[in-house]
């Protein structure tokens, strides 16, 4: 249900931006998009690191409860809003600047969809940790910590180099 509500909000915001935004806003929206991407990536790189540390403490301990608060706030206050802003402005920029054309743009969008799926996995994991039902090891989370970085590197190369 939350995902559906989020999709509706993003769709309505994209529609509003498409109808109301002027092309002269592009530099400001591009700057806001970059800020949102940096914020989203910072959270996506930090959250699995918190999971690694969380795996190392006993469920119900004071440290575990602290990690739960940190994970939940990071997701709600930074990661979720940054992802929404990234998507809304990114779709507007993809339409106004490129008309959704270009192989590099399609590849980038596929990677951003993959990153969004990973975001969903991390969100579910925050809930699992909050309910003391995490089944993943610290090793798993160390590996998952590298996935957003790899996606980020590929996206930056696609955006800057536009190889195809």
N, C-alpha and C positions, 0 to 999 in steps of 0.2 A: 504494500500500500504506500509506504514512504517513497519508494522508487517511482511509482506512478505519479504521485503528487509532485515530486521533484521534476519529472519529465514535463508535466503540464506547466509548471512554473517557468522552466527553461524555454519551452515552446512559446509561451505567452510573452516572455521577455524578449525573445528573438523577434517575434512578430512586431512588438512595440518598437524595438530598435530599428527594424527594417522600415517601418512606416514613419518614424519620427526623426531618425538620425540623418543628419546632413553629411555629405561626403567631406565637408570641411572639418568634421569632427574626427576624421580618420587618424591623424597623428596622435590626438589625445586618447582615442580608443585603443590605438596600437600600444601606447605607453601603458595604459591600464591593463591591457591583455598581458603584456610582458610582466608587469608587477604581479598579476594574478597567477601566472604560470610559475614564477619564482616562488611565490607563497605556497602554491599547491605542491610543487616539487620538494620544498623544504619539509613540509609535513609528511609527504610520502617517503622521504628518506629517513626521517626521524622516527616515525611511528613503529616500523618494524624493529628498529634499534631498541625502543622501549619494550617491545615484546620480548626481545632477547633477554633483557634485564629482568623482566617480569617472570620469565620462565625460571629464573634462578632463585626465586623467593617462595616461601610456603604460602599456599592459598589461605586467605583469611588473616595473614600477618599484617602488621602496620605498614610494612613496605608494599605489600600487595595492594592494599587499599589506596595507598598513595599513587601507585602506578595506574590503578583504575581511573582515578580522578584525572591524572595527567593525560592518559590515552583518550578519555572521553572529551576533555576540553580541547585537546589538539584537533580531534576530528570535528567537533561541532563548531569551534570558534575560528579555526584556520583552514583546515583541509576542505571541508564541505563548501563553505562560501567561496573559497578560491577556485574550486573546480567549477562551480556554477558560473562565476564571472568569466573564467577561461572559456567555457563552452559558448556562452552567450555572445561574447565579443568575438571569439574566434570564428564562429559561424558567420557573423556579420561581415568580418574582414574577408573570409574565404569567398563570400558571395560578391561583395562590392569590389574587391581588388582583383579576384581571379575567376569569378563566375563559376566556381567549383571545378575549374578545368586545370589539368596538369597532372601528370603521373606522380610527381613529387608530392603534390597536395593530397592526392588520394592515398598515397602511402602514409603520409603524415596523419591523416584522419584515421586510418586504420590503427596506427600506433596509439593515437589518443583514445580511441575506443578501447584498445587493449589496456591502456593505463587506467581508464575509467572502470573497466572490469576488475582490475587489481585493487582499485579504490574500494569497490564493493566487497571484495574479499577481505580487505583490511577492516572495513566497517563491521562486517559480520564477526571478525576476530575480536574487535573491541567489545562487542556484546558477549562473545564467548568468555573472554577474560573477565568481564564484569560479573559474569555468573559462575566464575570459577570452574569452567568446563573446557578450557583450552586443552587440546590433545596434541598440539604440535610441539616439537622440540626447539630448543634454542638454536640448534644447528639449522633447522628448517628456516627459522626467522632470519638467521645470518645470511642465508642464501637469498631469501625473498628481499632482503635489504638491498641487494644489488640489482634487482629487476627494474625498479623505477630509474635507476641511474643509466642502465643500458638503453632503456626506451628514450630517455632524455637525450643521450648522445646521438642516437639515430635521428630523432626529430630535429635537433639542431643542425645536423649535417644536411638533412633534407631541405630545411628552411633556408639555410645560408647558401649551400652549393647548388640546390635544385638540379640534381644530376640527371633527371629525366622528366 
